[in-house]
């Protein structure tokens, strides 16, 4: 297993390099640019825009910018003051040394913004995925065990409805019901907040934080619960008709042991693969949640960076997303081997 992981990590290096070249070219060669919005502003004239281009290094060819982004520019001189003369030693170390550069918008290190945003997204997604697992796994198992029962029919109907509802529309409906219509009968305030992580002007409170989580988590949970419960139901139906399950039942094991210990373990194998492939989409799905509920996470940071053409922030988020996909697939392989001892990677 150890040799397999090392081999996979070594294979990921050229893959990451190729993906970074493609992403950097797409981002930097797209129409517009970091100064396109500023160019229409009355506060900046053509000369000021030219100075900013030289300061940001945007006057350099794309391949030079890529080299600086990759390995840094502390080995050469740059035009830091934008006067057209490269006289200042560069200070960028490049992403190979963990330096994602400074944001064009805030002029602050990108890594600082990402640390704060990632922490907030991790809070949101860990709660969302926990709720998805708590609901989807037992619902999927019971639907399979009680196939065509009333429970199965109700779950199937709700699953189709849940998958058909647009996520963004669901979020708006939740805000309309729990923020606009329903009020606290004692205080007269809205039943649940419609945005943010905390109530402004208040210190941290677990109750307040939980109330801010309810609507974003609900919006994120509905679609994924319906999808995973239906997938697990199909997987369980394949497994519970296998000979080893019938043998376990013939030995007199309780149904809970047969279904949850023996059958579920094998039924989860394809689900692990699907989950690993879905993981980037789950975090991408948080983009809509974070925008709608003003949640200061990675999705909202990505949206703001895309609007502002903030290349360093965009490239940092895209690179981290690519690494996350590779790590998710590696984790899927590890979980595979743990669930099924017959699988060996050495």
C-alpha positions as CSV (number, residue, x, y, z in Angstrom):
1,X,0.0,0.0,0.0
2,X,2.8,2.4,0.9
3,X,4.6,1.8,-2.5
4,X,1.3,2.3,-4.3
5,X,0.7,5.6,-2.6
6,X,4.2,6.8,-3.3
7,X,3.8,5.8,-7.0
8,X,0.5,7.6,-7.2
9,X,1.9,10.8,-5.7
10,X,4.8,10.7,-8.2
11,X,2.4,10.3,-11.0
12,X,0.4,13.3,-9.8
13,X,3.4,15.6,-10.2
14,X,3.4,15.8,-14.0
15,X,-0.4,15.8,-14.0
16,X,-0.5,18.8,-11.7
17,X,2.1,20.6,-13.9
18,X,0.0,20.1,-17.0
19,X,-3.2,21.2,-15.4
20,X,-1.5,24.3,-14.0
21,X,-0.3,25.3,-17.4
22,X,-3.8,24.9,-18.9
23,X,-5.5,26.7,-16.0
24,X,-3.0,29.6,-16.1
25,X,-3.4,30.0,-19.8
26,X,-7.2,29.9,-19.6
27,X,-7.3,32.5,-16.8
28,X,-4.7,34.9,-18.2
29,X,-5.8,34.7,-21.8
30,X,-9.6,35.1,-21.1
31,X,-11.2,38.3,-22.4
32,X,-10.9,41.3,-20.1
33,X,-8.4,41.5,-17.3
34,X,-7.7,42.7,-13.8
35,X,-7.7,46.3,-15.0
36,X,-10.6,46.1,-17.5
37,X,-13.0,47.3,-14.8
38,X,-10.6,49.9,-13.6
39,X,-10.2,51.1,-17.2
40,X,-13.8,52.2,-17.3
41,X,-13.5,54.0,-14.0
42,X,-13.1,57.8,-14.2
43,X,-10.5,57.5,-11.4
44,X,-7.9,56.0,-13.6
45,X,-6.5,57.3,-16.8
46,X,-4.5,55.4,-19.4
47,X,-1.1,56.3,-17.9
48,X,-2.2,55.1,-14.4
49,X,-3.4,51.8,-15.9
50,X,-0.1,51.3,-17.6
51,X,1.7,51.9,-14.3
52,X,-0.5,49.3,-12.6
53,X,0.1,46.8,-15.4
54,X,3.9,47.1,-14.9
55,X,3.5,46.8,-11.1
56,X,1.4,43.7,-11.4
57,X,3.7,42.3,-14.1
58,X,0.8,42.1,-16.6
59,X,3.0,43.8,-19.3
60,X,5.0,40.5,-19.4
61,X,4.2,37.6,-21.8
62,X,2.0,34.9,-20.4
63,X,4.9,32.3,-20.2
64,X,7.0,34.7,-18.2
65,X,4.1,35.3,-15.8
66,X,3.7,31.5,-15.4
67,X,7.4,31.0,-14.6
68,X,7.2,33.8,-11.9
69,X,4.0,32.2,-10.6
70,X,5.6,28.8,-10.4
71,X,9.1,29.4,-9.1
72,X,8.9,33.0,-8.0
73,X,10.7,36.1,-9.1
74,X,13.2,36.6,-6.2
75,X,16.0,35.6,-8.6
76,X,15.5,38.6,-10.9
77,X,14.5,42.3,-10.8
78,X,11.0,43.7,-11.3
79,X,9.3,47.0,-12.0
80,X,7.8,47.5,-8.6
81,X,7.0,51.2,-9.0
82,X,5.8,50.9,-12.5
83,X,8.1,53.5,-14.0
84,X,9.3,51.2,-16.8
85,X,12.6,50.3,-15.2
86,X,13.2,46.9,-13.6
87,X,15.3,48.0,-10.6
88,X,13.7,46.3,-7.6
89,X,14.6,42.7,-6.5
90,X,11.5,40.5,-6.7
91,X,10.2,39.0,-3.5
92,X,7.8,36.3,-4.8
93,X,8.7,32.7,-4.0
94,X,6.2,30.9,-6.3
95,X,3.7,28.2,-5.5
96,X,6.4,25.5,-5.4
97,X,7.6,27.2,-2.3
98,X,4.1,27.8,-0.9
99,X,3.8,31.4,-2.0
100,X,0.5,32.1,-3.9
101,X,1.4,35.8,-4.3
102,X,-0.6,38.9,-3.4
103,X,-4.2,39.6,-4.4
104,X,-4.6,42.3,-7.0
105,X,-7.7,43.5,-5.2
106,X,-6.5,43.7,-1.6
107,X,-2.7,43.7,-2.2
108,X,-2.5,41.2,0.7
109,X,-1.1,37.6,0.6
110,X,-3.6,35.3,-1.1
111,X,-2.8,32.5,1.4
112,X,-4.2,34.6,4.3
113,X,-7.6,35.0,2.5
114,X,-7.7,31.3,1.6
115,X,-6.9,30.2,5.2
116,X,-9.8,32.1,6.6
117,X,-12.2,31.2,3.8
118,X,-11.2,27.5,3.8
119,X,-11.9,27.3,7.5
120,X,-15.4,28.7,7.1
121,X,-16.1,26.4,4.2
122,X,-14.8,23.4,6.1
123,X,-17.2,24.2,9.0
124,X,-20.1,24.4,6.6
125,X,-19.3,21.4,4.5
126,X,-18.4,19.1,7.5
127,X,-21.8,19.8,9.0
128,X,-23.5,19.3,5.7
129,X,-21.8,16.0,4.9
130,X,-22.4,14.7,8.4
131,X,-26.1,15.4,8.0
132,X,-26.1,13.8,4.6
133,X,-24.4,10.6,5.9
134,X,-26.7,10.4,8.9
135,X,-29.8,10.6,6.8
136,X,-28.8,9.0,3.5
137,X,-27.2,5.7,4.8
138,X,-30.1,4.4,6.9
139,X,-32.7,5.7,4.4
140,X,-31.0,3.9,1.6
141,X,-30.6,0.6,3.6
142,X,-34.2,0.6,4.8
143,X,-35.5,1.4,1.3
144,X,-33.6,-1.6,-0.1
145,X,-34.5,-4.0,2.7
146,X,-38.2,-3.0,2.5
147,X,-38.4,-2.7,-1.3
148,X,-41.8,-1.6,-2.7
149,X,-43.1,-0.9,0.9
150,X,-44.9,2.3,1.7
151,X,-41.6,3.7,3.2
152,X,-39.8,2.9,0.0
153,X,-42.5,4.5,-2.2
154,X,-42.5,7.7,0.0
155,X,-38.7,7.9,-0.1
156,X,-38.6,7.3,-3.8
157,X,-41.2,10.0,-4.4
158,X,-39.4,12.5,-2.1
159,X,-36.1,11.6,-3.8
160,X,-37.4,12.5,-7.3
161,X,-38.8,15.8,-5.9
162,X,-35.5,16.6,-4.1
163,X,-33.4,16.0,-7.2
164,X,-35.8,18.1,-9.4
165,X,-35.7,21.1,-7.1
166,X,-33.1,23.7,-8.3
167,X,-30.7,24.3,-5.4
168,X,-30.7,28.1,-5.7
169,X,-34.5,28.2,-5.9
170,X,-34.7,26.1,-2.8
171,X,-32.5,28.5,-0.9
172,X,-34.7,31.5,-1.9
173,X,-37.8,29.6,-0.7
174,X,-36.1,28.8,2.6
175,X,-35.3,32.5,3.1
176,X,-38.8,33.5,2.2
177,X,-40.3,31.0,4.7
178,X,-38.0,31.2,7.7
179,X,-36.7,34.8,7.4
180,X,-39.6,36.7,5.9
181,X,-42.8,34.9,6.9
182,X,-42.1,33.1,10.2
183,X,-41.4,35.3,13.2
184,X,-40.3,34.6,16.8
185,X,-43.6,34.9,18.7
186,X,-41.8,36.5,21.7
187,X,-39.3,38.9,20.1
188,X,-41.0,39.4,16.8
189,X,-37.6,38.8,15.0
190,X,-37.2,36.5,12.0
191,X,-37.2,32.8,13.0
192,X,-33.9,32.2,11.3
193,X,-31.2,34.5,10.0
194,X,-30.8,34.8,6.2
195,X,-27.1,35.3,5.9
196,X,-23.7,35.5,7.5
197,X,-22.0,33.3,10.1
198,X,-22.8,35.4,13.2
199,X,-25.1,38.2,14.2
200,X,-23.2,41.4,13.8
201,X,-22.5,43.2,17.1
202,X,-22.7,40.0,19.1
203,X,-19.9,37.9,20.5
204,X,-19.6,34.2,19.5
205,X,-22.5,32.1,20.6
206,X,-23.1,28.5,19.8
207,X,-26.8,28.9,19.5
208,X,-26.4,32.0,17.2
209,X,-23.9,30.1,15.1
210,X,-26.1,27.1,14.9
211,X,-29.1,29.2,13.8
212,X,-27.0,30.7,11.0
213,X,-26.0,27.2,9.9
214,X,-29.5,25.8,9.6
215,X,-30.6,27.3,6.3
216,X,-27.3,26.9,4.4
217,X,-27.0,23.3,5.5
218,X,-30.6,22.5,4.6
219,X,-30.0,24.0,1.1
220,X,-26.9,21.8,0.6
221,X,-28.3,18.7,2.1
222,X,-31.5,18.1,0.1
223,X,-30.0,17.3,-3.2
224,X,-27.1,15.1,-1.9
225,X,-29.3,13.1,0.4
226,X,-31.7,12.2,-2.3
227,X,-28.9,11.3,-4.7
228,X,-26.8,9.1,-2.2
229,X,-29.9,7.4,-0.6
230,X,-31.1,6.3,-4.1
231,X,-27.6,5.2,-5.1
232,X,-27.1,3.2,-1.8
233,X,-30.6,1.6,-2.2
234,X,-29.6,0.2,-5.7
235,X,-26.2,-0.9,-4.4
236,X,-27.8,-2.7,-1.4
237,X,-30.4,-4.4,-3.6
238,X,-27.5,-6.0,-5.5
239,X,-25.7,-7.1,-2.4
240,X,-28.6,-8.5,-0.2
241,X,-29.4,-11.1,-2.9
242,X,-25.8,-12.5,-2.8
243,X,-25.2,-16.0,-1.5
244,X,-23.0,-14.9,1.4
245,X,-25.9,-12.7,2.7
246,X,-28.3,-15.7,2.5
247,X,-25.7,-17.8,4.3
248,X,-25.4,-15.2,7.1
249,X,-29.1,-15.2,7.5
250,X,-29.2,-19.0,7.5
251,X,-26.7,-19.1,10.4
252,X,-29.2,-17.2,12.5
253,X,-27.5,-13.8,12.6
254,X,-29.8,-10.9,13.4
255,X,-31.1,-8.9,10.5
256,X,-29.3,-5.8,11.7
257,X,-26.0,-7.7,11.8
258,X,-26.6,-9.1,8.3
259,X,-27.6,-5.9,6.7
260,X,-25.5,-3.3,8.6
261,X,-22.3,-5.4,9.2
262,X,-22.0,-7.7,6.2
263,X,-24.2,-6.3,3.4
264,X,-23.6,-2.5,4.0
265,X,-19.9,-2.9,4.0
266,X,-19.9,-4.2,0.4
267,X,-22.7,-1.9,-0.7
268,X,-20.6,1.1,0.3
269,X,-17.7,0.3,-2.1
270,X,-19.2,1.9,-5.2
271,X,-20.6,4.7,-3.1
272,X,-17.0,5.5,-2.0
273,X,-16.0,5.9,-5.6
274,X,-18.9,8.1,-6.4
275,X,-18.3,10.2,-3.3
276,X,-14.6,10.7,-4.2
277,X,-15.6,11.9,-7.7
278,X,-18.4,14.1,-6.3
279,X,-16.3,15.7,-3.6
280,X,-15.1,18.6,-5.8
281,X,-18.7,19.1,-7.0
282,X,-19.9,19.2,-3.4
283,X,-17.5,22.0,-2.6
284,X,-18.4,23.7,-5.9
285,X,-22.0,23.4,-4.9
286,X,-21.1,25.4,-1.8
287,X,-20.5,28.3,-4.2
288,X,-24.3,28.9,-4.5
289,X,-24.9,28.4,-0.8
290,X,-22.2,30.8,0.2
291,X,-23.3,33.5,-2.3
292,X,-26.9,33.2,-1.4
293,X,-26.4,33.2,2.4
294,X,-23.3,35.5,2.4
295,X,-21.2,32.8,3.9
296,X,-17.5,33.9,3.9
297,X,-16.1,30.7,2.5
298,X,-14.0,29.5,-0.5
299,X,-17.0,29.6,-2.9
300,X,-17.7,33.2,-2.2
301,X,-14.0,34.1,-2.4
302,X,-13.8,32.4,-5.8
303,X,-16.9,34.3,-7.0
304,X,-15.4,37.6,-5.9
305,X,-12.0,36.8,-7.5
306,X,-13.7,35.8,-10.8
307,X,-15.7,39.1,-10.8
308,X,-12.5,41.2,-10.1
309,X,-10.3,39.1,-12.4
310,X,-8.0,38.6,-9.4
311,X,-5.6,36.2,-11.1
312,X,-3.5,35.2,-8.1
313,X,-6.5,34.3,-6.0
314,X,-8.2,32.5,-8.9
315,X,-5.1,30.4,-9.6
316,X,-4.6,29.6,-5.9
317,X,-8.2,28.3,-5.6
318,X,-8.1,26.3,-8.8
319,X,-4.7,24.8,-7.9
320,X,-6.0,23.8,-4.5
321,X,-9.1,22.3,-6.1
322,X,-7.0,20.2,-8.4
323,X,-4.9,18.9,-5.5
324,X,-8.1,18.2,-3.6
325,X,-9.4,16.0,-6.5
326,X,-6.1,14.0,-6.5
327,X,-6.2,13.6,-2.7
328,X,-9.8,12.6,-2.8
329,X,-9.1,9.8,-5.3
330,X,-6.2,8.6,-3.1
331,X,-8.4,8.5,0.0
332,X,-11.0,6.6,-2.0
333,X,-8.4,3.9,-2.8
334,X,-7.4,3.7,0.9
335,X,-11.0,3.4,2.1
336,X,-11.5,0.7,-0.6
337,X,-8.8,-1.4,0.8
338,X,-10.1,-1.0,4.3
339,X,-13.7,-2.0,3.3
340,X,-12.7,-5.0,1.2
341,X,-9.5,-6.8,2.4
342,X,-9.4,-8.7,-0.9
343,X,-8.2,-5.4,-2.6
344,X,-4.4,-5.0,-2.7
345,X,-2.5,-2.2,-4.4
346,X,1.1,-3.5,-4.0
